[in-house]
Amino acid sequence: MRKTMTGRCLVRSFTSIFLLGLTLCITLYGVSVCASDEQPLPLKIFHPEKGAFIPVGSNIKLILPEKFSSNYKASIDEIRETFSKYPQTKHPVSIELEILKNLNNLPENVRIIFNKHQNSYWMKIYENKILINSNSEAGALNALTSLELLLDKYLSVIPVGEVIDWPSFDFRGLLLIPGPGVDVDRIKHAISTARKSRLNAIVLYINQRILFSTLRTKARSDKISLSELKDIVTYARESGLEVIPLVNLLTRQSHGGLMLRAMRLGIEHSMYNEDTYDPNESKNYQLVFSFLNEIIKEINPGKIHIGHSEVLGSYPKHRKNMEEKREEMLPANLFLNDVVKLHDFLKSKNIETWMWGDMLISQKEFPSASTFADEGFRVVGATAKNLSTTVNFTKYMSTNVGRNGLGMLAGIWEFWKQPPEESNRLISTAGDFYWNGE
C-alpha cells in the first residue's frame, strides 16, 4: 500500500510541474436519495418594495440584443414559451436587456459586484418594465433564467424592486451518460433542466451508443448518430452549456472503454492487464489519437476529460482477482506517461485536459480538494445523488478551496435508469446549491 500511495504522489508531483492547465475532478459519492422541502431562492441580493407587484403576462415584450438572441436561440425560445403560458395582462410589460462593456455609470455597489464576479446581473423591476444589465452574455442568460424562476415562484406576479445576483462557482456542470434507451429528446430534456437550474456545462460521457466511425460500430435502434450528436451539442450551446466530452482512457477499459470496443471489433491493440491498456505500445495511441481526432472534429470542444479513475489493483477488492490471474497493477510512471502523452496531444489542438483525481492522492491526504488546490491544480468537486453530500461538499468547495476551486459537477451516474422526474429533481437540486455555493 505504501508503494501505491508513493506512486500516486509521484504522479501528482510530475503533473503539477508539467501539465499546465490540467483540471482535476474530485468525486464524493452518496448512496441515498433525499428530498428537500424547499430549494434556496437563487438570489444573492433582493430588495422588493413592500406591497408593490408587477403582473407579467403572455403579451410581454422581450427586447434583447440580436447577437445574444442568436447565440442562445434554444434558451430564448424556451423562455418565450414559458412566458406564453401566462394570461395576458392589461398593460404589456417590457423586458429590456443590455450587456455592458463600460461599468463606470453603474451604482458603486453594483459596479463592485460586476468587477468581482463573472457573469453577474442587475435586474430592476418597475411597475411596467424590467431592466436587466449584465457584464457578460452568460450573465444575461442567468438573469433571464432567474426571472423564469421568480415568475414561477410568485405565479407570474413578482415584487417590484431590484435583484443583484451572481454564480458562486464559475463551473457548474452535469455529467450526462447516454445509456441504453436514452434518446435524443431525453438528453435534450435533461439539458433544458440543466439550463433552468443555471448549470453552464455538460460533461458528455462518450460510450458505444454514439456512432463514431473510428470504431465502425454497427447501428442499432438505440444508437445516436453523428448528426444527432451535433444536434445535441448545438442545443446545449444555445442553452448556455459548454460541452466537455469524457472519454474513458487508460483505465476501466472493461467498463465500456475504448479498448473493449476495439477487442470486440478486432482492432489491433495491447493491454497491460484486463482493465488497462499498455502505455508502452504505440499502436494503442494510433487508435486513441484517431478517436480523439474524430471527437474533436464532431464536437469542437475546448476541453476533454480523459477519465483515468480506479486503476485496477489500487483498491483491495481488485487485488485477489488480479493475483489469481497473475496480472500486475499499472506502475505510477506508466500512468504518468499516458497522461503526459494525452495532455501533449490535446494541448497541440488547443484543448484543455481534464481528468479524475482519485489516482493522484492517498487516503492520508484527504480532503483531496484542498490538497490539490494548494498545489496549484484547478479543482472541480463532483457529487452523486445524496442530498447531504451535495450540500456539504458544495459548501466545503465554496468556503475552503479558494480561487482554484473551479466549481461543481453533478454526477448522475444512473441517469438512464431513472425516470425523468427523478433525474430532473437531482439536476435542479444540484443547480440550486451550486449557484448559491451552499
C-alpha positions as CSV (number, residue, x, y, z in Angstrom):
1,M,0.0,0.0,0.0
2,R,2.9,2.3,0.8
3,K,4.2,1.8,-2.7
4,T,0.8,2.6,-4.3
5,M,0.5,5.8,-2.3
6,T,4.0,6.9,-3.1
7,G,3.2,6.3,-6.8
8,R,0.2,8.4,-6.6
9,C,2.2,11.3,-5.0
10,L,4.9,10.9,-7.7
11,V,2.3,11.2,-10.5
12,R,0.8,14.2,-8.8
13,S,4.1,15.9,-8.4
14,F,5.0,15.5,-12.0
15,T,1.6,16.5,-13.3
16,S,1.7,19.6,-11.1
17,I,5.0,20.6,-12.6
18,F,4.5,19.7,-16.3
19,L,0.7,19.7,-17.0
20,L,-0.2,23.3,-17.1
21,G,-4.0,23.7,-17.5
22,L,-4.8,20.3,-16.0
23,T,-8.1,20.3,-14.2
24,L,-8.9,17.5,-11.7
25,C,-12.4,16.3,-10.9
26,I,-12.8,15.0,-7.3
27,T,-15.8,12.8,-6.6
28,L,-17.6,12.4,-3.3
29,Y,-20.2,9.7,-3.6
30,G,-23.5,9.4,-1.9
31,V,-25.8,6.4,-1.8
32,S,-29.3,7.5,-0.9
33,V,-31.8,10.0,-2.4
34,C,-33.3,12.6,-0.1
35,A,-35.9,15.2,-0.7
36,S,-35.8,18.8,0.2
37,D,-38.9,20.8,1.1
38,E,-37.7,24.0,-0.5
39,Q,-34.6,24.9,-2.5
40,P,-32.9,28.2,-1.9
41,L,-34.1,31.2,-3.8
42,P,-31.5,31.9,-6.4
43,L,-30.8,35.5,-5.4
44,K,-27.9,37.0,-3.6
45,I,-29.4,40.5,-3.1
46,F,-33.1,41.0,-3.4
47,H,-34.8,44.3,-2.4
48,P,-38.5,44.1,-3.0
49,E,-40.7,47.1,-2.5
50,K,-43.3,46.3,0.1
51,G,-46.8,45.9,-1.3
52,A,-45.8,46.7,-4.9
53,F,-46.1,43.9,-7.5
54,I,-46.0,43.6,-11.3
55,P,-48.1,41.1,-13.2
56,V,-46.3,39.5,-16.2
57,G,-48.4,38.1,-19.0
58,S,-48.1,36.4,-22.3
59,N,-48.1,39.7,-24.1
60,I,-44.7,40.6,-22.6
61,K,-42.2,42.4,-24.8
62,L,-38.8,40.8,-24.8
63,I,-36.1,43.3,-26.1
64,L,-32.8,41.6,-26.5
65,P,-29.5,42.2,-28.4
66,E,-29.6,40.5,-31.7
67,K,-26.3,38.6,-31.3
68,F,-27.4,37.4,-27.8
69,S,-30.7,36.1,-29.2
70,S,-28.8,34.2,-32.0
71,N,-26.2,32.7,-29.7
72,Y,-28.8,31.4,-27.2
73,K,-31.6,30.6,-29.6
74,A,-32.8,27.5,-27.8
75,S,-32.8,29.2,-24.4
76,I,-34.7,32.3,-25.7
77,D,-37.3,30.1,-27.5
78,E,-37.9,28.2,-24.2
79,I,-38.1,31.4,-22.2
80,R,-40.7,32.8,-24.7
81,E,-42.6,29.6,-24.4
82,T,-42.7,29.9,-20.6
83,F,-44.0,33.5,-20.8
84,S,-46.6,32.4,-23.4
85,K,-48.3,30.2,-20.8
86,Y,-49.3,33.2,-18.6
87,P,-52.6,35.0,-19.2
88,Q,-52.4,38.4,-20.9
89,T,-52.2,41.5,-18.8
90,K,-54.0,44.8,-19.4
91,H,-50.7,46.6,-19.9
92,P,-47.8,44.7,-21.6
93,V,-44.6,44.6,-19.6
94,S,-41.3,45.0,-21.4
95,I,-38.1,43.2,-20.5
96,E,-35.0,45.2,-21.8
97,L,-31.6,43.5,-21.6
98,E,-28.3,45.2,-22.0
99,I,-24.8,43.7,-21.9
100,L,-22.4,46.3,-20.6
101,K,-18.8,46.9,-21.7
102,N,-18.4,50.1,-19.7
103,L,-19.3,49.7,-16.0
104,N,-18.5,53.3,-15.0
105,N,-22.1,54.5,-14.9
106,L,-23.3,51.7,-12.6
107,P,-24.0,52.4,-9.0
108,E,-20.9,51.7,-6.9
109,N,-22.4,48.7,-5.1
110,V,-23.3,47.1,-8.5
111,R,-20.0,48.0,-10.1
112,I,-18.1,46.4,-7.3
113,I,-20.0,43.1,-7.7
114,F,-19.7,43.2,-11.5
115,N,-15.9,43.7,-11.2
116,K,-15.5,40.9,-8.7
117,H,-17.9,38.3,-10.0
118,Q,-18.1,37.0,-13.6
119,N,-21.5,36.5,-15.2
120,S,-23.3,38.8,-12.7
121,Y,-26.5,40.7,-13.4
122,W,-28.6,43.6,-12.0
123,M,-32.3,43.4,-12.5
124,K,-34.5,46.4,-11.8
125,I,-38.2,45.6,-11.7
126,Y,-40.6,48.5,-12.2
127,E,-44.4,48.5,-12.4
128,N,-44.4,48.5,-16.2
129,K,-40.9,47.2,-17.2
130,I,-38.0,45.1,-16.2
131,L,-34.5,46.3,-16.9
132,I,-31.5,43.9,-16.9
133,N,-27.8,44.8,-17.0
134,S,-25.1,42.2,-17.1
135,N,-21.3,42.1,-17.5
136,S,-21.5,39.1,-20.0
137,E,-23.8,37.1,-22.3
138,A,-23.7,34.3,-19.8
139,G,-24.7,36.7,-17.0
140,A,-27.6,37.9,-19.2
141,L,-28.8,34.4,-19.7
142,N,-28.5,33.8,-15.9
143,A,-30.8,36.8,-15.4
144,L,-33.5,35.6,-17.8
145,T,-33.4,32.2,-16.2
146,S,-33.7,33.6,-12.7
147,L,-36.6,35.7,-13.9
148,E,-38.3,32.5,-15.0
149,L,-37.7,31.1,-11.5
150,L,-39.1,34.3,-9.9
151,L,-42.2,34.2,-12.1
152,D,-42.8,30.5,-11.2
153,K,-42.3,31.2,-7.5
154,Y,-44.7,34.1,-7.5
155,L,-47.2,32.7,-10.0
156,S,-46.3,35.4,-12.7
157,V,-46.9,38.3,-10.3
158,I,-43.5,39.4,-8.9
159,P,-42.5,42.1,-6.5
160,V,-41.3,45.5,-7.7
161,G,-37.7,46.0,-6.6
162,E,-34.1,45.1,-7.6
163,V,-32.1,41.9,-7.8
164,I,-28.3,41.6,-7.8
165,D,-27.1,38.1,-8.4
166,W,-24.1,36.1,-9.5
167,P,-23.0,32.4,-9.5
168,S,-20.8,31.2,-6.6
169,F,-18.8,29.0,-9.0
170,D,-17.5,29.6,-12.5
171,F,-18.1,26.0,-13.4
172,R,-21.5,24.3,-12.7
173,G,-21.7,21.1,-14.7
174,L,-23.8,18.0,-15.3
175,L,-22.4,14.6,-16.1
176,L,-24.6,13.2,-18.8
177,I,-24.4,9.5,-19.7
178,P,-26.4,8.4,-22.7
179,G,-27.1,4.9,-21.5
180,P,-29.3,2.2,-23.1
181,G,-32.7,3.5,-24.2
182,V,-31.9,7.2,-23.7
183,D,-32.9,9.0,-26.9
184,V,-32.1,12.5,-28.1
185,D,-35.3,14.0,-26.7
186,R,-34.5,12.7,-23.2
187,I,-31.0,14.1,-23.4
188,K,-32.3,17.5,-24.6
189,H,-34.8,17.5,-21.8
190,A,-32.0,17.0,-19.3
191,I,-30.1,19.8,-20.9
192,S,-33.1,22.1,-20.7
193,T,-33.5,21.2,-17.0
194,A,-29.8,22.0,-16.5
195,R,-30.2,25.4,-18.1
196,K,-33.2,26.2,-15.9
197,S,-31.1,25.1,-12.9
198,R,-28.4,27.6,-14.0
199,L,-25.8,25.0,-14.8
200,N,-23.4,26.0,-17.5
201,A,-21.7,22.8,-18.8
202,I,-22.4,19.2,-19.6
203,V,-19.7,16.5,-19.4
204,L,-20.9,14.1,-22.1
205,Y,-19.8,10.6,-21.4
206,I,-18.7,9.1,-24.8
207,N,-19.8,5.5,-25.0
208,Q,-20.6,2.9,-27.6
209,R,-24.1,4.2,-28.3
210,I,-22.6,7.1,-30.2
211,L,-21.8,6.1,-33.8
212,F,-18.2,7.3,-34.3
213,S,-16.8,5.9,-37.5
214,T,-13.3,5.2,-35.9
215,L,-14.8,2.2,-34.2
216,R,-17.1,1.2,-37.0
217,T,-19.9,0.4,-34.6
218,K,-22.9,-1.3,-36.1
219,A,-26.1,0.8,-36.0
220,R,-28.9,-0.4,-33.6
221,S,-32.2,1.1,-32.8
222,D,-31.0,3.0,-29.7
223,K,-27.8,4.4,-31.2
224,I,-27.1,8.1,-31.5
225,S,-25.9,9.1,-35.0
226,L,-23.3,11.8,-35.6
227,S,-25.9,14.2,-36.9
228,E,-28.0,13.6,-33.7
229,L,-24.8,14.2,-31.7
230,K,-24.3,17.5,-33.5
231,D,-27.9,18.4,-32.8
232,I,-27.4,17.7,-29.1
233,V,-24.2,19.8,-29.0
234,T,-25.8,22.7,-30.8
235,Y,-28.8,22.6,-28.5
236,A,-26.6,22.5,-25.4
237,R,-24.5,25.5,-26.6
238,E,-27.6,27.5,-27.4
239,S,-28.8,26.7,-23.9
240,G,-25.6,28.3,-22.5
241,L,-23.9,25.0,-21.7
242,E,-20.4,24.2,-22.7
243,V,-19.9,20.6,-23.9
244,I,-17.0,18.6,-22.5
245,P,-16.6,15.1,-23.9
246,L,-15.5,12.4,-21.3
247,V,-13.5,9.5,-22.8
248,N,-12.6,6.6,-20.6
249,L,-8.9,6.3,-21.5
250,L,-6.2,4.1,-20.0
251,T,-8.2,2.7,-17.0
252,R,-11.6,0.9,-16.7
253,Q,-11.4,-0.4,-20.3
254,S,-13.6,-3.4,-19.4
255,H,-16.3,-0.9,-18.4
256,G,-17.2,0.1,-21.9
257,G,-13.8,1.7,-22.6
258,L,-12.2,2.3,-26.0
259,M,-10.1,-0.9,-25.9
260,L,-13.1,-3.1,-25.1
261,R,-14.8,-1.9,-28.2
262,A,-11.5,-2.4,-30.2
263,M,-11.4,-6.0,-29.0
264,R,-15.0,-6.7,-30.0
265,L,-14.3,-5.2,-33.4
266,G,-11.0,-7.0,-33.9
267,I,-9.0,-3.8,-34.0
268,E,-5.3,-4.3,-33.1
269,H,-4.4,-3.1,-29.6
270,S,-2.4,-4.2,-26.5
271,M,-3.5,-4.5,-22.8
272,Y,-1.3,-4.2,-19.7
273,N,-4.0,-6.0,-17.8
274,E,-7.6,-6.8,-18.4
275,D,-8.8,-3.3,-17.4
276,T,-5.8,-1.1,-18.5
277,Y,-4.3,-0.6,-21.9
278,D,-0.5,-0.6,-22.2
279,P,1.1,2.8,-22.4
280,N,4.3,1.3,-23.8
281,E,2.6,0.3,-27.1
282,S,2.5,2.9,-29.8
283,K,-0.3,1.0,-31.6
284,N,-2.7,1.9,-28.8
285,Y,-2.1,5.6,-29.4
286,Q,-2.8,5.3,-33.1
287,L,-6.3,4.2,-32.1
288,V,-6.6,6.7,-29.1
289,F,-5.5,9.7,-31.2
290,S,-7.7,8.7,-34.1
291,F,-10.7,8.5,-31.8
292,L,-9.9,11.8,-30.1
293,N,-9.5,13.5,-33.5
294,E,-12.9,12.4,-34.5
295,I,-14.4,13.6,-31.3
296,I,-12.7,16.9,-31.8
297,K,-14.0,17.1,-35.4
298,E,-17.6,16.4,-34.4
299,I,-17.8,18.3,-31.2
300,N,-15.1,21.0,-31.4
301,P,-14.6,21.2,-27.6
302,G,-12.4,23.4,-25.6
303,K,-11.8,20.7,-23.0
304,I,-11.7,16.9,-23.0
305,H,-12.0,14.8,-19.9
306,I,-9.7,11.7,-20.2
307,G,-11.0,9.7,-17.3
308,H,-8.1,7.8,-15.6
309,S,-10.0,6.7,-12.4
310,E,-9.7,3.5,-10.4
311,V,-6.5,1.9,-11.7
312,L,-7.0,-1.9,-11.5
313,G,-5.3,-3.1,-8.3
314,S,-5.5,0.3,-6.5
315,Y,-8.3,-1.0,-4.3
316,P,-8.3,-4.1,-2.2
317,K,-11.3,-5.6,-3.9
318,H,-9.3,-5.8,-7.2
319,R,-6.2,-7.5,-5.8
320,K,-7.3,-11.0,-5.1
321,N,-8.8,-11.4,-8.6
322,M,-5.6,-10.0,-10.1
323,E,-3.4,-12.4,-8.1
324,E,-5.5,-15.4,-9.4
325,K,-5.0,-14.2,-13.0
326,R,-1.3,-13.3,-12.3
327,E,-1.9,-9.8,-13.5
328,E,0.0,-6.7,-12.3
329,M,-1.1,-3.2,-11.4
330,L,0.0,-0.5,-13.7
331,P,3.1,1.3,-12.3
332,A,2.8,5.1,-11.5
333,N,5.4,6.0,-14.1
334,L,3.4,4.4,-16.9
335,F,0.2,6.1,-15.6
336,L,2.1,9.4,-15.8
337,N,3.5,8.7,-19.2
338,D,0.0,8.2,-20.6
339,V,-1.3,11.4,-19.0
340,V,1.6,13.4,-20.5
341,K,1.1,11.9,-24.0
342,L,-2.6,12.7,-23.9
343,H,-2.1,16.2,-22.5
344,D,0.6,17.0,-25.1
345,F,-1.7,15.8,-27.9
346,L,-4.7,17.8,-26.7
347,K,-2.5,20.9,-26.0
348,S,-1.4,20.8,-29.6
349,K,-5.1,21.1,-30.5
350,N,-5.5,24.0,-28.0
351,I,-7.7,21.8,-25.8
352,E,-7.6,21.6,-22.0
353,T,-7.1,18.3,-20.3
354,W,-9.4,17.3,-17.5
355,M,-9.2,14.0,-15.5
356,W,-10.4,12.3,-12.3
357,G,-8.1,12.9,-9.4
358,D,-8.7,9.8,-7.3
359,M,-5.5,8.1,-8.5
360,L,-3.3,11.1,-7.6
361,I,-3.8,11.1,-3.9
362,S,-3.5,8.8,-0.9
363,Q,-6.2,8.3,1.8
364,K,-4.0,10.2,4.3
365,E,-4.2,13.3,2.1
366,F,-7.9,13.9,2.3
367,P,-9.8,16.2,2.0
368,S,-8.4,15.9,-1.5
369,A,-9.9,19.1,-3.0
370,S,-8.0,21.5,-0.8
371,T,-4.8,19.4,-1.2
372,F,-4.9,19.6,-5.0
373,A,-5.9,23.3,-4.9
374,D,-3.0,24.2,-2.6
375,E,-0.6,22.6,-5.1
376,G,-2.0,24.7,-8.0
377,F,-4.5,22.4,-9.6
378,R,-7.9,23.7,-10.6
379,V,-10.4,21.5,-8.9
380,V,-14.0,20.5,-9.6
381,G,-15.9,18.8,-6.9
382,A,-18.2,16.0,-8.2
383,T,-21.3,14.9,-6.3
384,A,-23.7,12.0,-6.8
385,K,-27.3,11.7,-5.6
386,N,-27.0,12.1,-1.8
387,L,-28.5,15.4,-0.8
388,S,-26.5,15.9,2.3
389,T,-23.3,15.1,0.4
390,T,-24.3,17.7,-2.3
391,V,-24.9,20.3,0.4
392,N,-21.8,19.7,2.5
393,F,-19.4,19.2,-0.4
394,T,-20.7,22.3,-2.2
395,K,-20.3,24.4,1.0
396,Y,-16.8,23.0,1.5
397,M,-15.7,23.8,-2.0
398,S,-17.1,27.3,-1.7
399,T,-15.5,28.2,1.6
400,N,-12.3,26.1,1.9
401,V,-10.7,25.6,-1.5
402,G,-10.0,29.2,-2.6
403,R,-9.6,30.5,-6.1
404,N,-8.5,27.1,-7.6
405,G,-11.9,25.7,-6.6
406,L,-13.4,25.9,-10.2
407,G,-16.8,24.6,-9.4
408,M,-19.0,21.5,-9.1
409,L,-20.2,18.6,-11.2
410,A,-23.5,16.7,-10.7
411,G,-22.6,13.1,-11.3
412,I,-25.9,11.5,-12.0
413,W,-24.4,8.1,-12.9
414,E,-27.6,6.2,-13.2
415,F,-29.3,8.8,-15.4
416,W,-30.6,6.3,-18.0
417,K,-32.1,4.1,-15.3
418,Q,-34.1,6.9,-13.6
419,P,-37.5,8.2,-14.6
420,P,-37.2,11.8,-16.0
421,E,-38.8,13.4,-13.0
422,E,-36.2,11.8,-10.6
423,S,-33.2,12.9,-12.7
424,N,-34.8,16.4,-13.2
425,R,-35.1,16.7,-9.4
426,L,-31.5,15.8,-8.9
427,I,-30.3,18.2,-11.5
428,S,-32.4,21.1,-10.1
429,T,-31.2,20.4,-6.6
430,A,-27.6,20.4,-7.6
431,G,-28.0,23.5,-9.7
432,D,-29.6,25.5,-6.8
433,F,-26.8,24.6,-4.4
434,Y,-24.0,25.1,-7.0
435,W,-25.4,28.5,-7.8
436,N,-25.5,29.7,-4.2
437,G,-22.4,27.9,-3.0
438,E,-24.2,26.3,-0.1
